[in-house]
Every structure is written in C-alpha cells, then in structure tokens.
Amino acid sequence: FRPLEPGGKGPLKEYTRAMLHSIVTKEPVAAQLITWHNLWFMLNLLTEMRGAIKANTFPDWVRQFLKDFFPSAGPAPCAVCPPRWVKDALEVCGIPLDDLFDWSETAQELPDMPKDSAKNSKQ
C-alpha cells in the first residue's frame, strides 16, 4: 500500500499503488489518473534536468539520479547493475559510470523501471 512517489508527492498522493492496480483494468478513469501522474513526473524530471544544465552540473545530476533510481545496484562486486544500454548511452555523452556500478558480465541487469518491478516490490 505504497504511494506512487516516495514521500507522497504528486497529484495522486492520496492514491496507493494497490488501489490504482485494482482499478486499472476496470475503470476508464484509471488511465487518466496514471497519465496525469506520468506527466507530473516527466515535468518535474525535466525541470530538475534544466536546472542542472543551467548550473553546469548535469553530469553530476545524472550520476546521482541513476544512483537513486537503481538503489540496489552498486560498485563491484555487486550482483546487479542498471541496464547496460544506460552505460553505453551515457558514455557517448561523456558521462562515465564505471565507478558507480558493477558492469561485469556476472552482474544481472535490472529492469528499466526497477522501482516498479514486481520482483523487487509488493503492491
């Protein structure tokens, strides 16, 4: 019975993940609620990114965002890592991640949305 966002932020702070899960296939309004939340999330994410770009701290912001977004991943030795496409994409942008996560072949890739993975959390 967790909120969609940690700390109960956002337009759906009164709704739990379990409640939305229970109505998503039954009530048309559920799609609107989830869309509303997703737009709020993206607007806040882009606002933070814009601030980091203006402050000339974008690479540091990206690195901190990834550490927060993939909390179960860490430096070697670690059993899991973010999806490897993340590392490849950010290397092209000049944002190194080798020191943050274990990218070895033995590390299992986490899903793109680890906080929403059924394996990692319960409703």
MDTraj code that builds the backbone (N, CA, C; nanometers):
import mdtraj as md
import numpy as np

residues = "PHE ARG PRO LEU GLU PRO GLY GLY LYS GLY PRO LEU LYS GLU TYR THR ARG ALA MET LEU HIS SER ILE VAL THR LYS GLU PRO VAL ALA ALA GLN LEU ILE THR TRP HIS ASN LEU TRP PHE MET LEU ASN LEU LEU THR GLU MET ARG GLY ALA ILE LYS ALA ASN THR PHE PRO ASP TRP VAL ARG GLN PHE LEU LYS ASP PHE PHE PRO SER ALA GLY PRO ALA PRO CYS ALA VAL CYS PRO PRO ARG TRP VAL LYS ASP ALA LEU GLU VAL CYS GLY ILE PRO LEU ASP ASP LEU PHE ASP TRP SER GLU THR ALA GLN GLU LEU PRO ASP MET PRO LYS ASP SER ALA LYS ASN SER LYS GLN".split()
xyz = np.array([
    [0.0824, -0.1185, 0.0000],
    [0.0000, 0.0000, 0.0000],
    [0.0869, 0.1251, 0.0000],
    [0.1849, 0.1249, -0.0907],
    [0.2778, 0.2372, -0.1021],
    [0.2213, 0.3443, -0.1948],
    [0.2601, 0.4701, -0.1731],
    [0.2205, 0.5747, -0.2673],
    [0.2974, 0.5580, -0.3988],
    [0.2508, 0.6227, -0.5044],
    [0.3217, 0.6154, -0.6322],
    [0.4613, 0.6755, -0.6219],
    [0.4734, 0.7856, -0.5504],
    [0.6026, 0.8517, -0.5334],
    [0.6428, 0.8491, -0.3865],
    [0.7701, 0.8228, -0.3589],
    [0.8170, 0.8274, -0.2201],
    [0.7908, 0.9659, -0.1607],
    [0.7510, 0.9703, -0.0387],
    [0.7241, 1.0972, 0.0269],
    [0.5852, 1.1518, -0.0021],
    [0.5042, 1.0764, -0.0743],
    [0.3676, 1.1185, -0.1011],
    [0.3555, 1.2451, -0.1824],
    [0.4409, 1.2607, -0.2835],
    [0.4373, 1.3791, -0.3688],
    [0.3505, 1.3508, -0.4915],
    [0.3172, 1.4562, -0.5613],
    [0.2486, 1.4400, -0.6887],
    [0.0980, 1.4514, -0.6795],
    [0.0336, 1.4545, -0.7953],
    [-0.1106, 1.4752, -0.7992],
    [-0.1916, 1.3576, -0.7459],
    [-0.1321, 1.2409, -0.7368],
    [-0.2054, 1.1230, -0.6888],
    [-0.1583, 1.0800, -0.5503],
    [-0.1179, 1.1761, -0.4693],
    [-0.0630, 1.1411, -0.3380],
    [-0.1643, 1.0725, -0.2471],
    [-0.2924, 1.0860, -0.2778],
    [-0.3956, 1.0214, -0.1972],
    [-0.4247, 0.8775, -0.2425],
    [-0.3654, 0.8361, -0.3531],
    [-0.3903, 0.7027, -0.4089],
    [-0.2713, 0.6123, -0.3817],
    [-0.2980, 0.4872, -0.3458],
    [-0.1893, 0.3915, -0.3288],
    [-0.1689, 0.3162, -0.4598],
    [-0.0532, 0.2539, -0.4726],
    [-0.0251, 0.1723, -0.5903],
    [-0.1251, 0.0574, -0.5997],
    [-0.1587, 0.0001, -0.4848],
    [-0.2524, -0.1124, -0.4824],
    [-0.3906, -0.0698, -0.5315],
    [-0.4345, 0.0481, -0.4903],
    [-0.5661, 0.0954, -0.5315],
    [-0.5698, 0.1164, -0.6825],
    [-0.4670, 0.1821, -0.7362],
    [-0.4624, 0.2038, -0.8807],
    [-0.4518, 0.0719, -0.9563],
    [-0.3746, -0.0195, -0.9032],
    [-0.3616, -0.1509, -0.9663],
    [-0.4971, -0.2221, -0.9721],
    [-0.5753, -0.2065, -0.8683],
    [-0.7042, -0.2767, -0.8639],
    [-0.8073, -0.2185, -0.9602],
    [-0.7929, -0.0913, -0.9992],
    [-0.8922, -0.0320, -1.0891],
    [-0.8442, -0.0152, -1.2327],
    [-0.7153, -0.0421, -1.2581],
    [-0.6584, -0.0101, -1.3894],
    [-0.7288, -0.0810, -1.5051],
    [-0.7790, -0.1997, -1.4851],
    [-0.8481, -0.2717, -1.5935],
    [-0.9993, -0.2616, -1.5831],
    [-1.0475, -0.1930, -1.4808],
    [-1.1924, -0.1874, -1.4586],
    [-1.2526, -0.0493, -1.4798],
    [-1.1766, 0.0539, -1.4541],
    [-1.2286, 0.1900, -1.4586],
    [-1.1514, 0.2735, -1.5610],
    [-1.2209, 0.3329, -1.6587],
    [-1.1518, 0.4174, -1.7574],
    [-1.0769, 0.5343, -1.6945],
    [-1.1240, 0.5836, -1.5814],
    [-1.0580, 0.6960, -1.5175],
    [-0.9170, 0.6600, -1.4707],
    [-0.8892, 0.5320, -1.4503],
    [-0.7555, 0.4908, -1.4053],
    [-0.6489, 0.5316, -1.5061],
    [-0.6781, 0.5158, -1.6336],
    [-0.5811, 0.5555, -1.7367],
    [-0.5538, 0.7057, -1.7300],
    [-0.6569, 0.7839, -1.7046],
    [-0.6393, 0.9286, -1.6928],
    [-0.5559, 0.9632, -1.5699],
    [-0.5814, 0.8956, -1.4599],
    [-0.5044, 0.9214, -1.3381],
    [-0.3566, 0.8879, -1.3577],
    [-0.3293, 0.7747, -1.4179],
    [-0.1904, 0.7337, -1.4397],
    [-0.1217, 0.8287, -1.5379],
    [-0.1933, 0.8722, -1.6408],
    [-0.1376, 0.9692, -1.7355],
    [-0.1068, 1.1002, -1.6637],
    [-0.1964, 1.1435, -1.5780],
    [-0.1752, 1.2659, -1.5007],
    [-0.0477, 1.2538, -1.4170],
    [-0.0316, 1.1416, -1.3508],
    [0.0895, 1.1185, -1.2710],
    [0.2141, 1.1179, -1.3588],
    [0.2095, 1.0488, -1.4725],
    [0.3261, 1.0402, -1.5604],
    [0.3665, 1.1776, -1.6139],
    [0.2698, 1.2598, -1.6488],
    [0.3005, 1.3954, -1.6950],
    [0.3643, 1.4772, -1.5839],
    [0.3116, 1.4643, -1.4623],
    [0.3698, 1.5344, -1.3475],
    [0.5142, 1.4890, -1.3256],
    [0.5373, 1.3573, -1.3299],
    [0.6719, 1.3026, -1.3107],
    [0.7688, 1.3576, -1.4152],
    [0.7270, 1.3536, -1.5425],
    [0.8151, 1.3997, -1.6502],
    [0.8420, 1.5496, -1.6397],
    [0.7421, 1.6287, -1.6070],
    [0.7616, 1.7730, -1.5919],
    [0.8621, 1.8021, -1.4818],
    [0.8498, 1.7337, -1.3687],
    [0.9455, 1.7535, -1.2593],
    [1.0856, 1.7066, -1.2972],
    [1.0935, 1.5931, -1.3650],
    [1.2238, 1.5422, -1.4079],
    [1.2921, 1.6412, -1.5016],
    [1.2177, 1.6909, -1.6000],
    [1.2758, 1.7860, -1.6953],
    [1.3108, 1.9189, -1.6292],
    [1.2331, 1.9610, -1.5308],
    [1.2648, 2.0838, -1.4577],
    [1.3971, 2.0671, -1.3817],
    [1.4150, 1.9522, -1.3170],
    [1.5419, 1.9250, -1.2478],
    [1.6585, 1.9216, -1.3466],
    [1.6376, 1.8554, -1.4599],
    [1.7432, 1.8466, -1.5608],
    [1.7806, 1.9856, -1.6117],
    [1.6816, 2.0666, -1.6410],
    [1.7071, 2.2023, -1.6904],
    [1.7876, 2.2821, -1.5875],
    [1.7519, 2.2691, -1.4609],
    [1.8263, 2.3381, -1.3559],
    [1.9712, 2.2920, -1.3491],
    [1.9932, 2.1612, -1.3647],
    [2.1299, 2.1080, -1.3623],
    [2.2095, 2.1564, -1.4832],
    [2.1450, 2.1653, -1.5976],
    [2.2136, 2.2159, -1.7177],
    [2.2518, 2.3620, -1.6973],
    [2.1583, 2.4424, -1.6483],
    [2.1867, 2.5847, -1.6247],
    [2.2980, 2.6031, -1.5223],
    [2.3025, 2.5166, -1.4211],
    [2.4047, 2.5259, -1.3163],
    [2.5358, 2.4595, -1.3576],
    [2.5377, 2.4042, -1.4787],
    [2.6563, 2.3353, -1.5302],
    [2.6959, 2.2169, -1.4426],
    [2.5948, 2.1455, -1.3906],
    [2.6178, 2.0282, -1.3051],
    [2.5460, 1.9048, -1.3601],
    [2.5126, 1.9064, -1.4873],
    [2.4326, 1.7985, -1.5439],
    [2.4957, 1.6598, -1.5273],
    [2.6247, 1.6405, -1.5576],
    [2.6825, 1.5060, -1.5387],
    [2.6689, 1.4561, -1.3943],
    [2.6902, 1.5438, -1.2974],
    [2.6753, 1.5043, -1.1569],
    [2.5289, 1.4721, -1.1259],
    [2.4365, 1.5500, -1.1817],
    [2.2937, 1.5244, -1.1606],
    [2.2548, 1.3877, -1.2158],
    [2.3033, 1.3558, -1.3366],
    [2.2723, 1.2262, -1.3986],
    [2.3241, 1.1121, -1.3113],
    [2.4464, 1.1252, -1.2652],
    [2.5055, 1.0200, -1.1827],
    [2.4255, 0.9998, -1.0534],
    [2.3852, 1.1091, -0.9890],
    [2.3061, 1.0978, -0.8659],
    [2.1676, 1.0409, -0.8952],
    [2.1061, 1.0832, -1.0045],
    [1.9753, 1.0306, -1.0437],
    [1.9822, 0.8789, -1.0603],
    [2.0851, 0.8301, -1.1274],
    [2.0976, 0.6853, -1.1501],
    [2.1209, 0.6100, -1.0197],
    [2.2008, 0.6665, -0.9305],
    [2.2216, 0.6012, -0.8007],
    [2.0900, 0.5920, -0.7234],
    [2.0088, 0.6968, -0.7316],
    [1.8792, 0.6969, -0.6618],
    [1.7787, 0.6054, -0.7313],
    [1.7824, 0.6007, -0.8640],
    [1.6852, 0.5243, -0.9410],
    [1.7118, 0.3743, -0.9359],
    [1.8393, 0.3373, -0.9222],
    [1.8797, 0.1964, -0.9136],
    [1.9501, 0.1717, -0.7803],
    [1.8772, 0.1838, -0.6673],
    [1.9426, 0.1760, -0.5364],
    [2.0042, 0.0405, -0.5034],
    [1.9568, -0.0661, -0.5660],
    [2.0121, -0.1981, -0.5338],
    [2.1410, -0.2262, -0.6103],
    [2.1738, -0.1426, -0.7068],
    [2.2976, -0.1600, -0.7840],
    [2.4084, -0.0781, -0.7190],
    [2.5309, -0.1287, -0.7309],
    [2.6437, -0.0580, -0.6720],
    [2.7731, -0.0972, -0.7394],
    [2.8832, -0.0451, -0.6883],
    [3.0137, -0.0785, -0.7449],
    [3.0463, -0.2266, -0.7256],
    [3.1440, -0.2736, -0.7988],
    [3.1866, -0.4136, -0.7895],
    [3.2390, -0.4409, -0.6483],
    [3.2138, -0.5587, -0.5965],
    [3.1302, -0.6637, -0.6541],
    [2.9828, -0.6409, -0.6185],
    [2.8975, -0.6493, -0.7166],
    [2.7542, -0.6335, -0.6958],
    [2.6824, -0.7299, -0.7902],
    [2.5767, -0.7895, -0.7436],
    [2.5066, -0.8911, -0.8229],
    [2.4226, -0.8315, -0.9345],
    [2.3902, -0.7010, -0.9239],
    [2.3029, -0.6392, -1.0240],
    [2.3607, -0.5078, -1.0736],
    [2.3150, -0.4679, -1.1924],
    [2.3553, -0.3401, -1.2499],
    [2.2373, -0.2816, -1.3270],
    [2.2386, -0.1508, -1.3514],
    [2.1354, -0.0936, -1.4374],
    [2.1443, -0.1562, -1.5767],
    [2.0434, -0.1366, -1.6601],
    [2.0529, -0.1888, -1.7971],
    [2.1806, -0.1364, -1.8637],
    [2.2484, -0.2221, -1.9343],
    [2.3774, -0.1842, -1.9942],
    [2.3640, -0.0770, -2.1017],
    [2.2434, -0.0639, -2.1602],
    [2.2253, 0.0425, -2.2596],
    [2.2413, 0.1800, -2.1951],
    [2.2142, 0.1901, -2.0644],
    [2.2301, 0.3173, -1.9936],
    [2.3773, 0.3578, -1.9958],
    [2.4642, 0.2644, -1.9632],
    [2.6087, 0.2913, -1.9638],
    [2.6552, 0.3305, -2.1035],
    [2.6123, 0.2542, -2.2034],
    [2.6544, 0.2818, -2.3414],
    [2.6085, 0.4210, -2.3866],
    [2.4842, 0.4556, -2.3573],
    [2.4306, 0.5854, -2.3995],
    [2.5032, 0.7006, -2.3309],
    [2.5295, 0.6868, -2.2016],
    [2.5930, 0.7962, -2.1296],
    [2.7416, 0.8070, -2.1590],
    [2.8063, 0.6977, -2.1966],
    [2.9456, 0.7068, -2.2414],
    [2.9567, 0.7939, -2.3649],
    [2.8608, 0.7800, -2.4565],
    [2.8593, 0.8626, -2.5775],
    [2.8468, 1.0102, -2.5411],
    [2.7756, 1.0395, -2.4322],
    [2.7564, 1.1774, -2.3860],
    [2.8718, 1.2272, -2.2993],
    [2.9685, 1.1405, -2.2734],
    [3.0819, 1.1802, -2.1906],
    [3.0539, 1.1765, -2.0412],
    [2.9565, 1.0955, -1.9994],
    [2.9252, 1.0823, -1.8573],
    [2.9651, 0.9414, -1.8133],
    [3.0805, 0.9279, -1.7475],
    [3.1288, 0.7951, -1.7081],
    [3.0514, 0.7398, -1.5884],
    [3.0317, 0.6087, -1.5908],
    [2.9595, 0.5419, -1.4822],
    [3.0354, 0.4216, -1.4274],
    [3.1552, 0.3972, -1.4768],
    [3.2297, 0.2770, -1.4369],
    [3.2507, 0.2669, -1.2865],
    [3.2654, 0.3810, -1.2188],
    [3.2908, 0.3787, -1.0751],
    [3.1628, 0.3630, -0.9914],
    [3.0458, 0.3778, -1.0542],
    [2.9200, 0.3713, -0.9787],
    [2.8610, 0.2316, -0.9686],
    [2.8761, 0.1528, -1.0757],
    [2.8077, 0.0246, -1.0837],
    [2.9017, -0.0850, -1.1314],
    [2.8656, -0.2077, -1.0978],
    [2.9387, -0.3259, -1.1434],
    [2.8830, -0.3659, -1.2801],
    [2.9586, -0.3380, -1.3851],
    [2.9142, -0.3664, -1.5219],
    [2.9692, -0.4992, -1.5722],
    [3.0238, -0.5819, -1.4833],
    [3.0830, -0.7088, -1.5261],
    [2.9766, -0.8010, -1.5853],
    [3.0220, -0.8999, -1.6573],
    [2.9309, -0.9959, -1.7211],
    [2.8495, -1.0742, -1.6184],
    [2.9007, -1.0862, -1.4968],
    [2.8293, -1.1637, -1.3941],
    [2.7156, -1.0846, -1.3298],
    [2.7175, -0.9524, -1.3435],
    [2.6109, -0.8700, -1.2855],
    [2.4851, -0.8806, -1.3714],
    [2.3754, -0.9097, -1.3068],
    [2.2477, -0.9214, -1.3773],
    [2.1867, -0.7828, -1.3974],
    [2.1372, -0.7576, -1.5189],
    [2.0764, -0.6282, -1.5482],
    [1.9419, -0.6140, -1.4782],
    [1.9205, -0.4989, -1.4170],
    [1.7920, -0.4666, -1.3574],
    [1.6949, -0.4239, -1.4679],
    [1.5654, -0.4296, -1.4411],
    [1.4693, -0.3800, -1.5399],
    [1.4818, -0.2279, -1.5534],
    [1.4318, -0.1749, -1.6642],
    [1.4384, -0.0306, -1.6884],
    [1.3694, 0.0503, -1.5790],
    [1.2655, -0.0046, -1.5210],
    [1.1913, 0.0631, -1.4142],
    [1.1989, -0.0218, -1.2870],
    [1.3137, -0.0234, -1.2182],
    [1.3312, -0.1162, -1.1051],
    [1.2354, -0.0932, -0.9898],
    [1.1930, 0.0297, -0.9668],
    [1.1025, 0.0561, -0.8552],
    [0.9649, -0.0031, -0.8800],
    [0.9317, -0.0295, -1.0062],
    [0.8003, -0.0817, -1.0404],
    [0.8021, -0.2303, -1.0711],
    [0.9173, -0.2940, -1.0594],
    [0.9292, -0.4346, -1.0905],
    [0.8577, -0.5190, -0.9853],
    [0.7760, -0.6121, -1.0309],
    [0.7017, -0.6988, -0.9387],
    [0.7970, -0.7837, -0.8548],
    [0.9135, -0.8157, -0.9097],
    [1.0106, -0.8969, -0.8359],
    [1.0725, -0.8174, -0.7194],
    [1.0825, -0.6851, -0.7359],
    [1.1527, -0.6043, -0.6376],
    [1.0629, -0.5462, -0.5298],
    [0.9309, -0.5437, -0.5539],
    [0.8438, -0.4816, -0.4547],
    [0.7053, -0.5404, -0.4605],
    [0.6314, -0.5168, -0.3536],
    [0.4938, -0.5622, -0.3469],
    [0.4025, -0.4411, -0.3601],
    [0.2785, -0.4675, -0.4041],
    [0.1804, -0.3595, -0.4132],
    [0.1599, -0.3069, -0.2749],
])
top = md.Topology()
chain = top.add_chain()
for i, resn in enumerate(residues, 1):
    res = top.add_residue(resn, chain, resSeq=i)
    for name in ("N", "CA", "C"):
        top.add_atom(name, md.element.get_by_symbol(name[0]), res)
traj = md.Trajectory(xyz[None], top)
